[in-house]
Amino acid sequence: MPKPKPDWDPEDWLKRCAWCGKVIPPNREVIGVKTRLHAEAFRLVKPGTIQPLHLPKASKTVAIIVVALDSPAKREGVDAVFQVCSDACGIALQTALREEGISPGLSTSA
């Protein structure tokens, strides 16, 4: 019997808002919510991947993009980024992250 298809598809999440899950149209500006991870947490994930991050207090799982070790973002001190479609989603995500004890920052990217 074939294994069921997993619900988590990293490639699909490259096209979606981490907070609301809506598909972001191609060539549309997105907002990146940057964050640093504790060294222990960073060792648990594979750099250069998209991972699910469960936020228990928000009862939500969001997509976190773990930066590659040789990326410009990593050289700037960023460990991970959340891609969101709007300021409203960015603010909601930042609020949820803070409630979980994660300190995010907000920046616009193309």
Biopython code that builds the backbone (N, CA, C, O; Angstrom):
import numpy as np
from Bio.PDB.StructureBuilder import StructureBuilder

atoms = [
    (1, "MET", "N", (0.847, -1.181, 0.000)),
    (1, "MET", "CA", (0.000, 0.000, 0.000)),
    (1, "MET", "C", (0.893, 1.245, 0.000)),
    (1, "MET", "O", (1.837, 1.316, 0.787)),
    (2, "PRO", "N", (0.613, 2.231, -0.870)),
    (2, "PRO", "CA", (1.429, 3.443, -0.911)),
    (2, "PRO", "C", (1.240, 4.288, 0.342)),
    (2, "PRO", "O", (0.175, 4.299, 0.958)),
    (3, "LYS", "N", (2.301, 4.991, 0.694)),
    (3, "LYS", "CA", (2.228, 5.885, 1.845)),
    (3, "LYS", "C", (1.356, 7.081, 1.495)),
    (3, "LYS", "O", (1.381, 7.555, 0.359)),
    (4, "PRO", "N", (0.588, 7.574, 2.457)),
    (4, "PRO", "CA", (-0.221, 8.763, 2.170)),
    (4, "PRO", "C", (0.678, 9.976, 1.921)),
    (4, "PRO", "O", (1.754, 10.093, 2.507)),
    (5, "LYS", "N", (0.232, 10.860, 1.062)),
    (5, "LYS", "CA", (0.985, 12.077, 0.765)),
    (5, "LYS", "C", (1.024, 12.950, 2.023)),
    (5, "LYS", "O", (-0.011, 13.199, 2.642)),
    (6, "PRO", "N", (2.214, 13.410, 2.395)),
    (6, "PRO", "CA", (2.285, 14.255, 3.592)),
    (6, "PRO", "C", (1.575, 15.589, 3.377)),
    (6, "PRO", "O", (1.526, 16.101, 2.258)),
    (7, "ASP", "N", (1.029, 16.144, 4.451)),
    (7, "ASP", "CA", (0.338, 17.425, 4.381)),
    (7, "ASP", "C", (1.321, 18.576, 4.183)),
    (7, "ASP", "O", (0.942, 19.637, 3.688)),
    (8, "TRP", "N", (2.563, 18.374, 4.563)),
    (8, "TRP", "CA", (3.552, 19.442, 4.502)),
    (8, "TRP", "C", (4.331, 19.364, 3.200)),
    (8, "TRP", "O", (5.073, 18.405, 2.985)),
    (9, "ASP", "N", (4.178, 20.351, 2.330)),
    (9, "ASP", "CA", (4.885, 20.413, 1.052)),
    (9, "ASP", "C", (5.687, 21.713, 1.007)),
    (9, "ASP", "O", (5.124, 22.775, 0.744)),
    (10, "PRO", "N", (7.004, 21.641, 1.262)),
    (10, "PRO", "CA", (7.812, 22.862, 1.285)),
    (10, "PRO", "C", (7.722, 23.685, 0.003)),
    (10, "PRO", "O", (7.691, 24.914, 0.062)),
    (11, "GLU", "N", (7.682, 23.031, -1.147)),
    (11, "GLU", "CA", (7.607, 23.763, -2.418)),
    (11, "GLU", "C", (6.317, 24.579, -2.507)),
    (11, "GLU", "O", (6.317, 25.698, -3.019)),
    (12, "ASP", "N", (5.225, 24.011, -2.007)),
    (12, "ASP", "CA", (3.954, 24.722, -2.011)),
    (12, "ASP", "C", (4.033, 25.963, -1.128)),
    (12, "ASP", "O", (3.478, 27.008, -1.470)),
    (13, "TRP", "N", (4.727, 25.849, 0.017)),
    (13, "TRP", "CA", (4.809, 26.978, 0.944)),
    (13, "TRP", "C", (5.693, 28.103, 0.421)),
    (13, "TRP", "O", (5.630, 29.215, 0.944)),
    (14, "LEU", "N", (6.520, 27.847, -0.600)),
    (14, "LEU", "CA", (7.279, 28.941, -1.222)),
    (14, "LEU", "C", (6.357, 29.926, -1.924)),
    (14, "LEU", "O", (6.742, 31.065, -2.188)),
    (15, "LYS", "N", (5.149, 29.489, -2.223)),
    (15, "LYS", "CA", (4.172, 30.306, -2.945)),
    (15, "LYS", "C", (3.111, 30.901, -2.020)),
    (15, "LYS", "O", (2.219, 31.609, -2.486)),
    (16, "ARG", "N", (3.195, 30.624, -0.720)),
    (16, "ARG", "CA", (2.118, 30.993, 0.203)),
    (16, "ARG", "C", (2.574, 31.913, 1.325)),
    (16, "ARG", "O", (3.755, 31.984, 1.668)),
    (17, "CYS", "N", (1.604, 32.608, 1.876)),
    (17, "CYS", "CA", (1.817, 33.420, 3.063)),
    (17, "CYS", "C", (1.939, 32.479, 4.255)),
    (17, "CYS", "O", (1.105, 31.591, 4.434)),
    (18, "ALA", "N", (2.969, 32.668, 5.066)),
    (18, "ALA", "CA", (3.175, 31.807, 6.225)),
    (18, "ALA", "C", (2.042, 31.942, 7.236)),
    (18, "ALA", "O", (1.759, 30.990, 7.963)),
    (19, "TRP", "N", (1.391, 33.091, 7.303)),
    (19, "TRP", "CA", (0.352, 33.292, 8.313)),
    (19, "TRP", "C", (-1.035, 32.863, 7.827)),
    (19, "TRP", "O", (-1.676, 32.027, 8.465)),
    (20, "CYS", "N", (-1.509, 33.426, 6.703)),
    (20, "CYS", "CA", (-2.877, 33.125, 6.256)),
    (20, "CYS", "C", (-2.952, 31.943, 5.298)),
    (20, "CYS", "O", (-4.026, 31.376, 5.094)),
    (21, "GLY", "N", (-1.810, 31.566, 4.705)),
    (21, "GLY", "CA", (-1.780, 30.420, 3.801)),
    (21, "GLY", "C", (-2.218, 30.713, 2.378)),
    (21, "GLY", "O", (-2.212, 29.815, 1.536)),
    (22, "LYS", "N", (-2.598, 31.958, 2.090)),
    (22, "LYS", "CA", (-3.029, 32.297, 0.726)),
    (22, "LYS", "C", (-1.846, 32.241, -0.232)),
    (22, "LYS", "O", (-0.712, 32.540, 0.143)),
    (23, "VAL", "N", (-2.131, 31.849, -1.485)),
    (23, "VAL", "CA", (-1.112, 31.851, -2.528)),
    (23, "VAL", "C", (-0.769, 33.300, -2.868)),
    (23, "VAL", "O", (-1.657, 34.127, -3.076)),
    (24, "ILE", "N", (0.534, 33.597, -2.923)),
    (24, "ILE", "CA", (1.010, 34.931, -3.285)),
    (24, "ILE", "C", (1.303, 34.910, -4.783)),
    (24, "ILE", "O", (2.117, 34.108, -5.241)),
    (25, "PRO", "N", (0.649, 35.785, -5.551)),
    (25, "PRO", "CA", (0.868, 35.783, -6.999)),
    (25, "PRO", "C", (2.337, 36.026, -7.351)),
    (25, "PRO", "O", (3.044, 36.726, -6.627)),
    (26, "PRO", "N", (2.794, 35.443, -8.469)),
    (26, "PRO", "CA", (4.170, 35.682, -8.907)),
    (26, "PRO", "C", (4.420, 37.171, -9.132)),
    (26, "PRO", "O", (3.506, 37.914, -9.489)),
    (27, "ASN", "N", (5.647, 37.596, -8.923)),
    (27, "ASN", "CA", (6.080, 38.984, -9.139)),
    (27, "ASN", "C", (5.392, 39.989, -8.219)),
    (27, "ASN", "O", (5.404, 41.187, -8.501)),
    (28, "ARG", "N", (4.796, 39.524, -7.130)),
    (28, "ARG", "CA", (4.196, 40.434, -6.162)),
    (28, "ARG", "C", (5.146, 40.587, -4.983)),
    (28, "ARG", "O", (5.736, 39.610, -4.524)),
    (29, "GLU", "N", (5.290, 41.798, -4.500)),
    (29, "GLU", "CA", (6.154, 42.041, -3.351)),
    (29, "GLU", "C", (5.626, 41.285, -2.135)),
    (29, "GLU", "O", (4.419, 41.224, -1.900)),
    (30, "VAL", "N", (6.541, 40.716, -1.376)),
    (30, "VAL", "CA", (6.181, 40.034, -0.143)),
    (30, "VAL", "C", (6.928, 40.689, 1.011)),
    (30, "VAL", "O", (7.883, 41.437, 0.804)),
    (31, "ILE", "N", (6.489, 40.403, 2.204)),
    (31, "ILE", "CA", (7.137, 40.919, 3.406)),
    (31, "ILE", "C", (7.839, 39.756, 4.083)),
    (31, "ILE", "O", (7.271, 38.674, 4.232)),
    (32, "GLY", "N", (9.072, 39.987, 4.490)),
    (32, "GLY", "CA", (9.827, 38.965, 5.205)),
    (32, "GLY", "C", (9.940, 39.324, 6.668)),
    (32, "GLY", "O", (10.435, 40.398, 7.009)),
    (33, "VAL", "N", (9.488, 38.442, 7.532)),
    (33, "VAL", "CA", (9.643, 38.624, 8.968)),
    (33, "VAL", "C", (10.873, 37.821, 9.357)),
    (33, "VAL", "O", (10.859, 36.590, 9.328)),
    (34, "LYS", "N", (11.939, 38.529, 9.722)),
    (34, "LYS", "CA", (13.219, 37.889, 10.030)),
    (34, "LYS", "C", (13.279, 37.527, 11.511)),
    (34, "LYS", "O", (12.646, 38.170, 12.348)),
    (35, "THR", "N", (14.052, 36.485, 11.818)),
    (35, "THR", "CA", (14.243, 36.123, 13.214)),
    (35, "THR", "C", (15.576, 35.424, 13.423)),
    (35, "THR", "O", (16.180, 34.906, 12.482)),
    (36, "ARG", "N", (16.017, 35.418, 14.649)),
    (36, "ARG", "CA", (17.191, 34.648, 15.067)),
    (36, "ARG", "C", (16.663, 33.441, 15.824)),
    (36, "ARG", "O", (15.612, 33.507, 16.462)),
    (37, "LEU", "N", (17.383, 32.361, 15.752)),
    (37, "LEU", "CA", (17.019, 31.148, 16.477)),
    (37, "LEU", "C", (18.058, 30.873, 17.552)),
    (37, "LEU", "O", (19.231, 31.216, 17.400)),
    (38, "HIS", "N", (17.619, 30.251, 18.637)),
    (38, "HIS", "CA", (18.585, 29.791, 19.639)),
    (38, "HIS", "C", (19.509, 28.789, 18.962)),
    (38, "HIS", "O", (19.076, 28.053, 18.074)),
    (39, "ALA", "N", (20.757, 28.750, 19.362)),
    (39, "ALA", "CA", (21.738, 27.844, 18.743)),
    (39, "ALA", "C", (21.230, 26.411, 18.747)),
    (39, "ALA", "O", (21.412, 25.685, 17.770)),
    (40, "GLU", "N", (20.592, 25.998, 19.845)),
    (40, "GLU", "CA", (20.072, 24.619, 19.933)),
    (40, "GLU", "C", (18.998, 24.378, 18.869)),
    (40, "GLU", "O", (18.971, 23.321, 18.239)),
    (41, "ALA", "N", (18.120, 25.353, 18.673)),
    (41, "ALA", "CA", (17.053, 25.219, 17.682)),
    (41, "ALA", "C", (17.627, 25.194, 16.272)),
    (41, "ALA", "O", (17.173, 24.425, 15.426)),
    (42, "PHE", "N", (18.629, 26.039, 16.019)),
    (42, "PHE", "CA", (19.222, 26.091, 14.684)),
    (42, "PHE", "C", (19.888, 24.758, 14.343)),
    (42, "PHE", "O", (19.888, 24.348, 13.182)),
    (43, "ARG", "N", (20.450, 24.082, 15.336)),
    (43, "ARG", "CA", (21.090, 22.782, 15.087)),
    (43, "ARG", "C", (20.077, 21.688, 14.766)),
    (43, "ARG", "O", (20.444, 20.665, 14.187)),
    (44, "LEU", "N", (18.821, 21.881, 15.127)),
    (44, "LEU", "CA", (17.790, 20.871, 14.897)),
    (44, "LEU", "C", (17.179, 20.924, 13.500)),
    (44, "LEU", "O", (16.473, 19.999, 13.098)),
    (45, "VAL", "N", (17.442, 21.991, 12.760)),
    (45, "VAL", "CA", (16.864, 22.140, 11.425)),
    (45, "VAL", "C", (17.963, 22.172, 10.381)),
    (45, "VAL", "O", (19.105, 22.534, 10.667)),
    (46, "LYS", "N", (17.604, 21.793, 9.182)),
    (46, "LYS", "CA", (18.562, 21.799, 8.083)),
    (46, "LYS", "C", (18.557, 23.178, 7.424)),
    (46, "LYS", "O", (17.521, 23.625, 6.931)),
    (47, "PRO", "N", (19.715, 23.856, 7.411)),
    (47, "PRO", "CA", (19.783, 25.160, 6.753)),
    (47, "PRO", "C", (19.391, 25.055, 5.274)),
    (47, "PRO", "O", (19.642, 24.043, 4.620)),
    (48, "GLY", "N", (18.774, 26.119, 4.769)),
    (48, "GLY", "CA", (18.373, 26.156, 3.370)),
    (48, "GLY", "C", (17.090, 25.392, 3.094)),
    (48, "GLY", "O", (16.849, 24.985, 1.957)),
    (49, "THR", "N", (16.257, 25.188, 4.116)),
    (49, "THR", "CA", (15.009, 24.441, 3.940)),
    (49, "THR", "C", (13.818, 25.239, 4.463)),
    (49, "THR", "O", (13.972, 26.247, 5.153)),
    (50, "ILE", "N", (12.644, 24.763, 4.118)),
    (50, "ILE", "CA", (11.407, 25.324, 4.652)),
    (50, "ILE", "C", (10.836, 24.262, 5.597)),
    (50, "ILE", "O", (10.655, 23.104, 5.222)),
    (51, "GLN", "N", (10.561, 24.685, 6.817)),
    (51, "GLN", "CA", (10.120, 23.759, 7.856)),
    (51, "GLN", "C", (8.790, 24.212, 8.453)),
    (51, "GLN", "O", (8.488, 25.405, 8.455)),
    (52, "PRO", "N", (7.994, 23.272, 8.959)),
    (52, "PRO", "CA", (6.801, 23.675, 9.705)),
    (52, "PRO", "C", (7.198, 24.094, 11.120)),
    (52, "PRO", "O", (8.052, 23.464, 11.744)),
    (53, "LEU", "N", (6.584, 25.143, 11.611)),
    (53, "LEU", "CA", (6.803, 25.594, 12.983)),
    (53, "LEU", "C", (5.446, 25.710, 13.646)),
    (53, "LEU", "O", (4.619, 26.534, 13.254)),
    (54, "HIS", "N", (5.221, 24.880, 14.655)),
    (54, "HIS", "CA", (3.936, 24.905, 15.349)),
    (54, "HIS", "C", (3.954, 25.988, 16.416)),
    (54, "HIS", "O", (4.883, 26.070, 17.220)),
    (55, "LEU", "N", (2.922, 26.813, 16.415)),
    (55, "LEU", "CA", (2.744, 27.862, 17.411)),
    (55, "LEU", "C", (1.562, 27.454, 18.287)),
    (55, "LEU", "O", (0.418, 27.762, 17.954)),
    (56, "PRO", "N", (1.820, 26.766, 19.401)),
    (56, "PRO", "CA", (0.739, 26.223, 20.229)),
    (56, "PRO", "C", (-0.263, 27.260, 20.718)),
    (56, "PRO", "O", (-1.466, 27.000, 20.707)),
    (57, "LYS", "N", (0.202, 28.416, 21.141)),
    (57, "LYS", "CA", (-0.717, 29.429, 21.684)),
    (57, "LYS", "C", (-1.659, 29.966, 20.614)),
    (57, "LYS", "O", (-2.780, 30.368, 20.926)),
    (58, "ALA", "N", (-1.219, 29.977, 19.355)),
    (58, "ALA", "CA", (-2.060, 30.439, 18.242)),
    (58, "ALA", "C", (-2.804, 29.276, 17.588)),
    (58, "ALA", "O", (-3.629, 29.484, 16.698)),
    (59, "SER", "N", (-2.509, 28.044, 18.033)),
    (59, "SER", "CA", (-3.095, 26.834, 17.419)),
    (59, "SER", "C", (-2.891, 26.845, 15.910)),
    (59, "SER", "O", (-3.822, 26.612, 15.139)),
    (60, "LYS", "N", (-1.648, 27.123, 15.504)),
    (60, "LYS", "CA", (-1.360, 27.289, 14.082)),
    (60, "LYS", "C", (0.040, 26.765, 13.777)),
    (60, "LYS", "O", (0.944, 26.867, 14.606)),
    (61, "THR", "N", (0.209, 26.206, 12.583)),
    (61, "THR", "CA", (1.520, 25.822, 12.091)),
    (61, "THR", "C", (1.848, 26.736, 10.926)),
    (61, "THR", "O", (1.045, 26.896, 10.007)),
    (62, "VAL", "N", (3.032, 27.335, 10.967)),
    (62, "VAL", "CA", (3.451, 28.276, 9.933)),
    (62, "VAL", "C", (4.729, 27.775, 9.269)),
    (62, "VAL", "O", (5.448, 26.940, 9.818)),
    (63, "ALA", "N", (4.992, 28.301, 8.083)),
    (63, "ALA", "CA", (6.198, 27.923, 7.335)),
    (63, "ALA", "C", (7.335, 28.848, 7.709)),
    (63, "ALA", "O", (7.216, 30.069, 7.604)),
    (64, "ILE", "N", (8.440, 28.262, 8.146)),
    (64, "ILE", "CA", (9.641, 29.036, 8.474)),
    (64, "ILE", "C", (10.721, 28.648, 7.463)),
    (64, "ILE", "O", (10.991, 27.465, 7.255)),
    (65, "ILE", "N", (11.328, 29.645, 6.845)),
    (65, "ILE", "CA", (12.393, 29.425, 5.871)),
    (65, "ILE", "C", (13.713, 29.571, 6.616)),
    (65, "ILE", "O", (14.070, 30.670, 7.041)),
    (66, "VAL", "N", (14.433, 28.473, 6.775)),
    (66, "VAL", "CA", (15.718, 28.486, 7.466)),
    (66, "VAL", "C", (16.775, 28.870, 6.439)),
    (66, "VAL", "O", (16.915, 28.209, 5.411)),
    (67, "VAL", "N", (17.514, 29.933, 6.716)),
    (67, "VAL", "CA", (18.468, 30.433, 5.722)),
    (67, "VAL", "C", (19.655, 29.491, 5.564)),
    (67, "VAL", "O", (20.017, 28.764, 6.489)),
    (68, "ALA", "N", (20.246, 29.518, 4.389)),
    (68, "ALA", "CA", (21.445, 28.720, 4.122)),
    (68, "ALA", "C", (22.629, 29.322, 4.871)),
    (68, "ALA", "O", (22.683, 30.532, 5.091)),
    (69, "LEU", "N", (23.562, 28.485, 5.255)),
    (69, "LEU", "CA", (24.719, 28.931, 6.030)),
    (69, "LEU", "C", (25.574, 29.955, 5.292)),
    (69, "LEU", "O", (26.208, 30.802, 5.921)),
    (70, "ASP", "N", (25.597, 29.882, 3.951)),
    (70, "ASP", "CA", (26.425, 30.801, 3.171)),
    (70, "ASP", "C", (25.626, 31.957, 2.559)),
    (70, "ASP", "O", (26.116, 32.636, 1.657)),
    (71, "SER", "N", (24.411, 32.182, 3.040)),
    (71, "SER", "CA", (23.557, 33.220, 2.455)),
    (71, "SER", "C", (23.896, 34.605, 3.000)),
    (71, "SER", "O", (24.433, 34.727, 4.102)),
    (72, "PRO", "N", (23.581, 35.655, 2.227)),
    (72, "PRO", "CA", (23.767, 37.017, 2.725)),
    (72, "PRO", "C", (22.967, 37.265, 4.008)),
    (72, "PRO", "O", (23.432, 37.973, 4.901)),
    (73, "ALA", "N", (21.772, 36.688, 4.100)),
    (73, "ALA", "CA", (20.951, 36.863, 5.302)),
    (73, "ALA", "C", (21.670, 36.317, 6.536)),
    (73, "ALA", "O", (21.672, 36.957, 7.587)),
    (74, "LYS", "N", (22.277, 35.142, 6.410)),
    (74, "LYS", "CA", (22.992, 34.546, 7.545)),
    (74, "LYS", "C", (24.172, 35.428, 7.941)),
    (74, "LYS", "O", (24.453, 35.595, 9.128)),
    (75, "ARG", "N", (24.861, 35.991, 6.955)),
    (75, "ARG", "CA", (25.987, 36.889, 7.252)),
    (75, "ARG", "C", (25.516, 38.153, 7.980)),
    (75, "ARG", "O", (26.285, 38.780, 8.708)),
    (76, "GLU", "N", (24.243, 38.521, 7.776)),
    (76, "GLU", "CA", (23.666, 39.681, 8.462)),
    (76, "GLU", "C", (23.084, 39.305, 9.826)),
    (76, "GLU", "O", (22.532, 40.158, 10.520)),
    (77, "GLY", "N", (23.205, 38.025, 10.215)),
    (77, "GLY", "CA", (22.716, 37.597, 11.524)),
    (77, "GLY", "C", (21.298, 37.067, 11.545)),
    (77, "GLY", "O", (20.723, 36.877, 12.616)),
    (78, "VAL", "N", (20.725, 36.825, 10.372)),
    (78, "VAL", "CA", (19.366, 36.291, 10.288)),
    (78, "VAL", "C", (19.447, 34.769, 10.168)),
    (78, "VAL", "O", (20.196, 34.251, 9.340)),
    (79, "ASP", "N", (18.680, 34.056, 10.990)),
    (79, "ASP", "CA", (18.659, 32.596, 10.937)),
    (79, "ASP", "C", (17.480, 32.054, 10.130)),
    (79, "ASP", "O", (17.572, 30.996, 9.507)),
    (80, "ALA", "N", (16.374, 32.795, 10.151)),
    (80, "ALA", "CA", (15.170, 32.305, 9.487)),
    (80, "ALA", "C", (14.283, 33.476, 9.095)),
    (80, "ALA", "O", (14.383, 34.572, 9.647)),
    (81, "VAL", "N", (13.399, 33.211, 8.112)),
    (81, "VAL", "CA", (12.487, 34.230, 7.603)),
    (81, "VAL", "C", (11.112, 33.596, 7.432)),
    (81, "VAL", "O", (10.985, 32.435, 7.043)),
    (82, "PHE", "N", (10.094, 34.386, 7.731)),
    (82, "PHE", "CA", (8.712, 33.997, 7.447)),
    (82, "PHE", "C", (8.238, 34.898, 6.322)),
    (82, "PHE", "O", (8.374, 36.118, 6.420)),
    (83, "GLN", "N", (7.685, 34.336, 5.258)),
    (83, "GLN", "CA", (7.168, 35.108, 4.126)),
    (83, "GLN", "C", (5.680, 35.370, 4.363)),
    (83, "GLN", "O", (4.904, 34.435, 4.564)),
    (84, "VAL", "N", (5.288, 36.648, 4.338)),
    (84, "VAL", "CA", (3.876, 36.986, 4.512)),
    (84, "VAL", "C", (3.415, 37.891, 3.380)),
    (84, "VAL", "O", (4.221, 38.551, 2.725)),
    (85, "CYS", "N", (2.098, 37.911, 3.162)),
    (85, "CYS", "CA", (1.538, 38.623, 2.012)),
    (85, "CYS", "C", (1.147, 40.069, 2.288)),
    (85, "CYS", "O", (0.925, 40.834, 1.349)),
    (86, "SER", "N", (1.059, 40.457, 3.556)),
    (86, "SER", "CA", (0.589, 41.811, 3.861)),
    (86, "SER", "C", (1.106, 42.260, 5.223)),
    (86, "SER", "O", (1.595, 41.459, 6.020)),
    (87, "ASP", "N", (0.982, 43.561, 5.468)),
    (87, "ASP", "CA", (1.343, 44.090, 6.780)),
    (87, "ASP", "C", (0.482, 43.451, 7.871)),
    (87, "ASP", "O", (0.978, 43.130, 8.951)),
    (88, "ALA", "N", (-0.811, 43.267, 7.582)),
    (88, "ALA", "CA", (-1.711, 42.683, 8.580)),
    (88, "ALA", "C", (-1.256, 41.272, 8.967)),
    (88, "ALA", "O", (-1.242, 40.927, 10.149)),
    (89, "CYS", "N", (-0.883, 40.457, 7.974)),
    (89, "CYS", "CA", (-0.411, 39.104, 8.272)),
    (89, "CYS", "C", (0.934, 39.162, 9.003)),
    (89, "CYS", "O", (1.195, 38.351, 9.892)),
    (90, "GLY", "N", (1.778, 40.115, 8.629)),
    (90, "GLY", "CA", (3.063, 40.270, 9.294)),
    (90, "GLY", "C", (2.901, 40.627, 10.759)),
    (90, "GLY", "O", (3.595, 40.080, 11.615)),
    (91, "ILE", "N", (1.984, 41.545, 11.053)),
    (91, "ILE", "CA", (1.737, 41.954, 12.434)),
    (91, "ILE", "C", (1.140, 40.803, 13.232)),
    (91, "ILE", "O", (1.540, 40.565, 14.372)),
    (92, "ALA", "N", (0.183, 40.085, 12.641)),
    (92, "ALA", "CA", (-0.427, 38.946, 13.336)),
    (92, "ALA", "C", (0.623, 37.871, 13.632)),
    (92, "ALA", "O", (0.642, 37.301, 14.723)),
    (93, "LEU", "N", (1.485, 37.600, 12.667)),
    (93, "LEU", "CA", (2.538, 36.601, 12.858)),
    (93, "LEU", "C", (3.518, 37.053, 13.945)),
    (93, "LEU", "O", (3.877, 36.270, 14.824)),
    (94, "GLN", "N", (3.947, 38.314, 13.883)),
    (94, "GLN", "CA", (4.872, 38.815, 14.898)),
    (94, "GLN", "C", (4.271, 38.722, 16.304)),
    (94, "GLN", "O", (4.966, 38.365, 17.255)),
    (95, "THR", "N", (3.003, 39.038, 16.431)),
    (95, "THR", "CA", (2.330, 38.946, 17.725)),
    (95, "THR", "C", (2.336, 37.508, 18.224)),
    (95, "THR", "O", (2.640, 37.248, 19.388)),
    (96, "ALA", "N", (2.000, 36.574, 17.335)),
    (96, "ALA", "CA", (1.985, 35.156, 17.716)),
    (96, "ALA", "C", (3.383, 34.668, 18.086)),
    (96, "ALA", "O", (3.542, 33.911, 19.043)),
    (97, "LEU", "N", (4.399, 35.100, 17.329)),
    (97, "LEU", "CA", (5.768, 34.693, 17.637)),
    (97, "LEU", "C", (6.203, 35.222, 19.000)),
    (97, "LEU", "O", (6.824, 34.500, 19.779)),
    (98, "ARG", "N", (5.881, 36.470, 19.285)),
    (98, "ARG", "CA", (6.240, 37.040, 20.592)),
    (98, "ARG", "C", (5.555, 36.280, 21.727)),
    (98, "ARG", "O", (6.160, 36.061, 22.776)),
    (99, "GLU", "N", (4.301, 35.878, 21.525)),
    (99, "GLU", "CA", (3.588, 35.106, 22.546)),
    (99, "GLU", "C", (4.249, 33.754, 22.791)),
    (99, "GLU", "O", (4.109, 33.173, 23.867)),
    (100, "GLU", "N", (4.972, 33.255, 21.784)),
    (100, "GLU", "CA", (5.693, 31.987, 21.920)),
    (100, "GLU", "C", (7.124, 32.199, 22.420)),
    (100, "GLU", "O", (7.862, 31.233, 22.613)),
    (101, "GLY", "N", (7.518, 33.461, 22.632)),
    (101, "GLY", "CA", (8.867, 33.749, 23.114)),
    (101, "GLY", "C", (9.898, 33.877, 22.008)),
    (101, "GLY", "O", (11.097, 33.755, 22.262)),
    (102, "ILE", "N", (9.443, 34.124, 20.770)),
    (102, "ILE", "CA", (10.350, 34.307, 19.630)),
    (102, "ILE", "C", (10.309, 35.799, 19.282)),
    (102, "ILE", "O", (9.230, 36.377, 19.152)),
    (103, "SER", "N", (11.473, 36.416, 19.135)),
    (103, "SER", "CA", (11.536, 37.856, 18.850)),
    (103, "SER", "C", (11.773, 38.098, 17.363)),
    (103, "SER", "O", (12.905, 37.981, 16.894)),
    (104, "PRO", "N", (10.730, 38.432, 16.622)),
    (104, "PRO", "CA", (10.883, 38.697, 15.188)),
    (104, "PRO", "C", (11.167, 40.157, 14.893)),
    (104, "PRO", "O", (11.002, 41.027, 15.747)),
    (105, "GLY", "N", (11.601, 40.406, 13.660)),
    (105, "GLY", "CA", (11.739, 41.747, 13.118)),
    (105, "GLY", "C", (11.041, 41.769, 11.771)),
    (105, "GLY", "O", (10.801, 40.708, 11.195)),
    (106, "LEU", "N", (10.708, 42.938, 11.251)),
    (106, "LEU", "CA", (9.944, 43.017, 10.014)),
    (106, "LEU", "C", (10.744, 43.776, 8.967)),
    (106, "LEU", "O", (11.344, 44.809, 9.265)),
    (107, "SER", "N", (10.753, 43.261, 7.733)),
    (107, "SER", "CA", (11.396, 43.990, 6.640)),
    (107, "SER", "C", (10.688, 43.658, 5.352)),
    (107, "SER", "O", (10.128, 42.572, 5.206)),
    (108, "THR", "N", (10.708, 44.587, 4.414)),
    (108, "THR", "CA", (10.076, 44.361, 3.106)),
    (108, "THR", "C", (11.114, 43.831, 2.138)),
    (108, "THR", "O", (12.254, 44.295, 2.114)),
    (109, "SER", "N", (10.713, 42.862, 1.344)),
    (109, "SER", "CA", (11.585, 42.335, 0.294)),
    (109, "SER", "C", (10.767, 42.150, -0.964)),
    (109, "SER", "O", (9.538, 42.103, -0.915)),
    (110, "ALA", "N", (11.438, 42.047, -2.071)),
    (110, "ALA", "CA", (10.737, 41.863, -3.357)),
    (110, "ALA", "C", (10.509, 40.402, -3.641)),
    (110, "ALA", "O", (9.936, 40.057, -4.674)),
]
sb = StructureBuilder()
sb.init_structure("model")
sb.init_model(0)
sb.init_chain("A")
sb.init_seg("    ")
for serial, (resi, resn, name, xyz) in enumerate(atoms, 1):
    if name == "N":
        sb.init_residue(resn, " ", resi, " ")
    sb.init_atom(name, np.array(xyz, "f"), 0.0, 1.0, " ", f" {name:<3s}", serial, name[0])
structure = sb.get_structure()
